[in-house]
């Protein structure tokens, strides 16, 4: 598994799952030939302020000063991402009440914190895989009996039996997302959830530069939009597409953001 090396190339955690609130074409621009070319025009996403702001938001949720957070923004009232929650609950039912999740790029466990009330009563093991500095802070400040942090997929699976791979708004911000997808397809997870991911109306992927909303950060960063068929091709005959849903993320005219729930046929 090459997930460990991929993690070192990630953007700061907040930018992997940025709320795309810009409605105009100014949110996304370009059609770059390589990651290096797109990164050359991207600016501002490596500042330590991003990490600190995301950490502060996660602390607010942990300490009860906010109900949940996403991309460093905090929210006062509880709110579930219902399609995702339905997929997690189905996975748990099929596993006899046990929910083992590998949350690749899960930052400080924001999706677990957001949905923990709705997952009460289940035997939950939520394994976040992220960059070393995120993992260190996660272990120090947020780990508990259900939520754990790891630097690689292999280490997350070493002492657990996760059945769900969760890829929520992370694939667009990897230099080589298809490498990860090819690896994940071979790992035998019973369910794979790809959420908040942009799909372009074309027969090939498109690499653009995304400008973040100024109320979050003044930053620009490379962002993939995917040809849907190319993503599904990784899973061949081993998985079926059990569900699909639109997401609130905005891609303007560039893409439609959707979620996919893949279920292993042999399960």
DRENSEMI-629226 format. One record per residue (C-alpha): residue number from 1; residue in one letter; x, y, z. Coordinates in steps of 0.02 Angstrom, whole numbers. Each point is the difference from the previous one (the first is absolute). Layout:
! DRENSEMI-629226
+-----+---+--------+--------+--------+
:   k : r :      X :      Y :      Z :
+-----+---+--------+--------+--------+
: NUM : a :      X :      Y :      Z :
...
+-----+---+--------+--------+--------+
***
This chain:
! DRENSEMI-629226
+-----+---+--------+--------+--------+
:   k : r :      X :      Y :      Z :
+-----+---+--------+--------+--------+
:   1 : x :      0 :      0 :      0 :
:   2 : x :     69 :    169 :    -51 :
:   3 : x :   -121 :    101 :    107 :
:   4 : x :    137 :     54 :    119 :
:   5 : x :     99 :     86 :   -137 :
:   6 : x :   -158 :     81 :    -69 :
:   7 : x :    -37 :     78 :    169 :
:   8 : x :    161 :    100 :     -3 :
:   9 : x :    -58 :     84 :   -161 :
:  10 : x :   -169 :     54 :     69 :
:  11 : x :    -57 :    177 :     23 :
:  12 : x :    -37 :     63 :    176 :
:  13 : x :   -154 :    -92 :     66 :
:  14 : x :   -125 :    142 :    -16 :
:  15 : x :     36 :     23 :   -185 :
:  16 : x :    -35 :   -182 :    -39 :
:  17 : x :   -181 :     23 :     44 :
:  18 : x :    -28 :    183 :    -37 :
:  19 : x :   -178 :     65 :     -5 :
:  20 : x :    -23 :     56 :   -180 :
:  21 : x :   -112 :    151 :     21 :
:  22 : x :     47 :     97 :   -153 :
:  23 : x :   -138 :     -8 :   -130 :
:  24 : x :     98 :     81 :   -142 :
:  25 : x :    135 :    -68 :   -113 :
:  26 : x :    129 :     96 :    101 :
:  27 : x :      0 :   -143 :    127 :
:  28 : x :     87 :   -119 :   -120 :
:  29 : x :    110 :     40 :   -149 :
:  30 : x :    116 :    -82 :   -124 :
:  31 : x :     32 :   -168 :    -80 :
:  32 : x :    177 :    -44 :     54 :
:  33 : x :    109 :   -134 :    -77 :
:  34 : x :     85 :    -52 :    162 :
:  35 : x :     -9 :     19 :    188 :
:  36 : x :    164 :     97 :     -2 :
:  37 : x :    -71 :    124 :   -125 :
:  38 : x :   -158 :     28 :    104 :
:  39 : x :     97 :     14 :    162 :
:  40 : x :    114 :    131 :    -76 :
:  41 : x :   -146 :    122 :     -8 :
:  42 : x :    -76 :    -52 :    167 :
:  43 : x :     37 :    110 :    149 :
:  44 : x :    -30 :      8 :    186 :
:  45 : x :    -53 :   -176 :     47 :
:  46 : x :    158 :    -46 :     96 :
:  47 : x :    -16 :    130 :    137 :
:  48 : x :     -3 :    -66 :    180 :
:  49 : x :   -151 :    109 :     33 :
:  50 : x :   -108 :   -125 :    -93 :
:  51 : x :     52 :   -143 :    114 :
:  52 : x :    -26 :    105 :    156 :
:  53 : x :   -171 :     61 :    -52 :
:  54 : x :    -58 :   -177 :    -38 :
:  55 : x :     69 :    -60 :    166 :
:  56 : x :    -91 :    140 :     92 :
:  57 : x :   -165 :    -47 :    -82 :
:  58 : x :     22 :   -183 :     47 :
:  59 : x :     36 :     50 :    180 :
:  60 : x :   -160 :    102 :      4 :
:  61 : x :   -101 :   -154 :    -47 :
:  62 : x :     92 :   -111 :    122 :
:  63 : x :    -28 :    123 :    141 :
:  64 : x :   -185 :     27 :    -37 :
:  65 : x :     15 :    178 :    -65 :
:  66 : x :    -60 :    -53 :   -173 :
:  67 : x :   -109 :   -143 :    -62 :
:  68 : x :    111 :    -45 :   -147 :
:  69 : x :    128 :     73 :   -119 :
:  70 : x :     48 :    -13 :   -182 :
:  71 : x :    152 :     77 :    -81 :
:  72 : x :     37 :    105 :    155 :
:  73 : x :   -176 :     74 :      4 :
:  74 : x :   -102 :    -40 :    157 :
:  75 : x :   -188 :    -26 :     12 :
:  76 : x :   -110 :     26 :    152 :
:  77 : x :   -139 :   -125 :    -39 :
:  78 : x :     20 :   -187 :    -32 :
:  79 : x :    -20 :    -51 :   -181 :
:  80 : x :     27 :   -168 :    -82 :
:  81 : x :     59 :    -31 :   -176 :
:  82 : x :   -147 :   -117 :    -28 :
:  83 : x :     57 :    -98 :   -154 :
:  84 : x :    168 :    -37 :     82 :
:  85 : x :    -84 :    -47 :    164 :
:  86 : x :   -119 :   -119 :    -90 :
:  87 : x :    148 :    -87 :    -83 :
:  88 : x :     91 :    -18 :    165 :
:  89 : x :   -154 :    -70 :     85 :
:  90 : x :    -28 :   -126 :   -140 :
:  91 : x :    180 :    -56 :     14 :
:  92 : x :    -22 :    -23 :    187 :
:  93 : x :   -160 :   -101 :    -20 :
:  94 : x :     83 :   -117 :   -124 :
:  95 : x :    145 :    -22 :    122 :
:  96 : x :   -111 :    -45 :    147 :
:  97 : x :      5 :    171 :     83 :
:  98 : x :    186 :     28 :    -22 :
:  99 : x :     64 :    151 :    -96 :
: 100 : x :    185 :      0 :    -43 :
: 101 : x :     49 :    150 :   -106 :
: 102 : x :    165 :     55 :    -76 :
: 103 : x :    -22 :    186 :    -28 :
: 104 : x :    138 :     46 :   -122 :
: 105 : x :     42 :    184 :     18 :
: 106 : x :   -118 :     17 :    148 :
: 107 : x :     95 :    140 :     88 :
: 108 : x :    -47 :      0 :    185 :
: 109 : x :   -148 :   -115 :    -24 :
: 110 : x :   -125 :    134 :    -49 :
: 111 : x :   -123 :   -123 :    -78 :
: 112 : x :      3 :   -111 :    153 :
: 113 : x :    -28 :    149 :    115 :
: 114 : x :   -141 :     62 :   -111 :
: 115 : x :    -92 :   -167 :     -4 :
: 116 : x :     46 :    -80 :    165 :
: 117 : x :   -173 :     29 :     76 :
: 118 : x :    -86 :    -90 :   -145 :
: 119 : x :    126 :   -143 :     12 :
: 120 : x :    -31 :    -29 :    185 :
: 121 : x :    -40 :   -181 :     41 :
: 122 : x :    115 :    -68 :   -135 :
: 123 : x :    170 :    -79 :     28 :
: 124 : x :     99 :    138 :    -87 :
: 125 : x :    185 :      1 :    -42 :
: 126 : x :     42 :    157 :   -101 :
: 127 : x :    178 :     -3 :    -67 :
: 128 : x :     62 :    166 :    -71 :
: 129 : x :    148 :     -8 :   -121 :
: 130 : x :     86 :    167 :    -27 :
: 131 : x :    166 :     91 :     -6 :
: 132 : x :    125 :    -21 :    143 :
: 133 : x :    -32 :    170 :     81 :
: 134 : x :   -189 :    -29 :     -4 :
: 135 : x :     20 :   -174 :     73 :
: 136 : x :    113 :     65 :    139 :
: 137 : x :   -126 :    134 :     51 :
: 138 : x :   -145 :   -122 :    -20 :
: 139 : x :     79 :   -127 :    115 :
: 140 : x :     46 :    133 :    126 :
: 141 : x :   -166 :     91 :      8 :
: 142 : x :   -142 :    -97 :    -80 :
: 143 : x :     28 :   -188 :      8 :
: 144 : x :   -122 :   -104 :    103 :
: 145 : x :    -72 :   -176 :      6 :
: 146 : x :    -85 :     23 :   -169 :
: 147 : x :    111 :    126 :    -90 :
: 148 : x :    181 :    -42 :    -43 :
: 149 : x :    133 :     77 :   -114 :
: 150 : x :    126 :    -80 :   -119 :
: 151 : x :    125 :     52 :   -133 :
: 152 : x :    -36 :   -141 :   -122 :
: 153 : x :   -145 :   -110 :    -51 :
: 154 : x :    102 :   -155 :     42 :
: 155 : x :     28 :     57 :    179 :
: 156 : x :   -184 :     45 :     19 :
: 157 : x :    -48 :   -177 :    -51 :
: 158 : x :    136 :    -90 :     98 :
: 159 : x :    -97 :    -27 :    161 :
: 160 : x :   -177 :     27 :    -62 :
: 161 : x :   -120 :    -70 :   -130 :
: 162 : x :    -72 :    154 :    -85 :
: 163 : x :   -133 :    -33 :   -131 :
: 164 : x :    -25 :    178 :    -66 :
: 165 : x :    122 :    110 :    -94 :
: 166 : x :    -55 :    182 :      6 :
: 167 : x :     72 :    125 :   -125 :
: 168 : x :    -89 :    164 :     36 :
: 169 : x :     61 :    150 :   -101 :
: 170 : x :    178 :    -65 :     -5 :
: 171 : x :     25 :    -75 :   -174 :
: 172 : x :     -2 :    170 :    -89 :
: 173 : x :    148 :     60 :    103 :
: 174 : x :    118 :   -147 :    -27 :
: 175 : x :    136 :     10 :   -130 :
: 176 : x :    -34 :   -180 :    -54 :
: 177 : x :   -179 :    -43 :     50 :
: 178 : x :    -14 :   -147 :   -120 :
: 179 : x :    147 :    -84 :     86 :
: 180 : x :    -95 :      4 :    163 :
: 181 : x :   -161 :    -62 :    -82 :
: 182 : x :     91 :   -146 :    -80 :
: 183 : x :     73 :    -48 :    169 :
: 184 : x :   -165 :     18 :     92 :
: 185 : x :    -89 :   -109 :   -128 :
: 186 : x :    119 :   -143 :     45 :
: 187 : x :    -18 :     11 :    189 :
: 188 : x :   -166 :    -90 :     13 :
: 189 : x :   -104 :    127 :     96 :
: 190 : x :   -182 :    -51 :      2 :
: 191 : x :    -53 :    179 :    -34 :
: 192 : x :     85 :    151 :    -79 :
: 193 : x :    -73 :    174 :     18 :
: 194 : x :     60 :    139 :   -115 :
: 195 : x :    -82 :    161 :     56 :
: 196 : x :      7 :    186 :    -42 :
: 197 : x :     98 :    -31 :   -159 :
: 198 : x :    -12 :     98 :   -163 :
: 199 : x :    -48 :    -91 :   -159 :
: 200 : x :     24 :     90 :   -164 :
: 201 : x :   -110 :    -20 :   -152 :
: 202 : x :    140 :    -68 :   -109 :
: 203 : x :     88 :   -162 :    -41 :
: 204 : x :    164 :     48 :     86 :
: 205 : x :     53 :     74 :    166 :
: 206 : x :     34 :    186 :      8 :
: 207 : x :    128 :     82 :    115 :
: 208 : x :    -46 :    176 :     52 :
: 209 : x :     51 :    126 :    131 :
: 210 : x :   -129 :     37 :    134 :
: 211 : x :    -13 :    167 :     89 :
: 212 : x :    -66 :    -18 :    177 :
: 213 : x :   -137 :    114 :     65 :
: 214 : x :     80 :    149 :     87 :
: 215 : x :    -99 :    -29 :    159 :
: 216 : x :     98 :   -162 :     22 :
: 217 : x :    175 :     33 :    -69 :
: 218 : x :     82 :    101 :   -136 :
: 219 : x :     74 :   -146 :    -93 :
: 220 : x :      6 :    -87 :   -168 :
: 221 : x :     40 :   -183 :    -26 :
: 222 : x :     -5 :   -140 :   -130 :
: 223 : x :   -166 :    -93 :    -11 :
: 224 : x :    -51 :   -148 :   -107 :
: 225 : x :   -170 :    -21 :    -82 :
: 226 : x :    -29 :   -180 :    -50 :
: 227 : x :    -78 :    -91 :   -145 :
: 228 : x :   -126 :   -108 :     93 :
: 229 : x :     30 :   -153 :   -107 :
: 230 : x :    187 :      8 :     35 :
: 231 : x :    -29 :     -6 :    188 :
: 232 : x :   -123 :   -144 :     -9 :
: 233 : x :    114 :    -97 :   -116 :
: 234 : x :    118 :    -36 :    145 :
: 235 : x :   -132 :   -106 :     83 :
: 236 : x :    -40 :   -105 :   -153 :
: 237 : x :   -107 :   -152 :     35 :
: 238 : x :     40 :     -8 :    186 :
: 239 : x :   -118 :    139 :     58 :
: 240 : x :   -172 :     62 :    -44 :
: 241 : x :    -56 :    181 :     13 :
: 242 : x :   -130 :    -15 :    138 :
: 243 : x :    -44 :    186 :     17 :
: 244 : x :     44 :    171 :    -68 :
: 245 : x :    -48 :    175 :     57 :
: 246 : x :     31 :    185 :    -39 :
: 247 : x :    103 :    101 :    123 :
: 248 : x :    -19 :    180 :     58 :
: 249 : x :    174 :     46 :    -61 :
: 250 : x :      1 :    121 :   -146 :
: 251 : x :    105 :    -23 :   -156 :
: 252 : x :    -83 :    135 :   -104 :
: 253 : x :      0 :    -53 :   -181 :
: 254 : x :    155 :   -107 :     24 :
: 255 : x :    -71 :   -154 :     87 :
: 256 : x :   -135 :    -80 :    102 :
: 257 : x :     47 :    -61 :    172 :
: 258 : x :    -69 :   -170 :     46 :
: 259 : x :     15 :   -144 :    120 :
: 260 : x :     17 :   -184 :    -48 :
: 261 : x :    -33 :   -153 :    107 :
: 262 : x :     85 :   -158 :    -64 :
: 263 : x :    -42 :   -171 :     70 :
: 264 : x :    106 :   -154 :    -28 :
: 265 : x :    -97 :   -127 :   -101 :
: 266 : x :     68 :   -149 :     96 :
: 267 : x :    -50 :     76 :    167 :
+-----+---+--------+--------+--------+
***
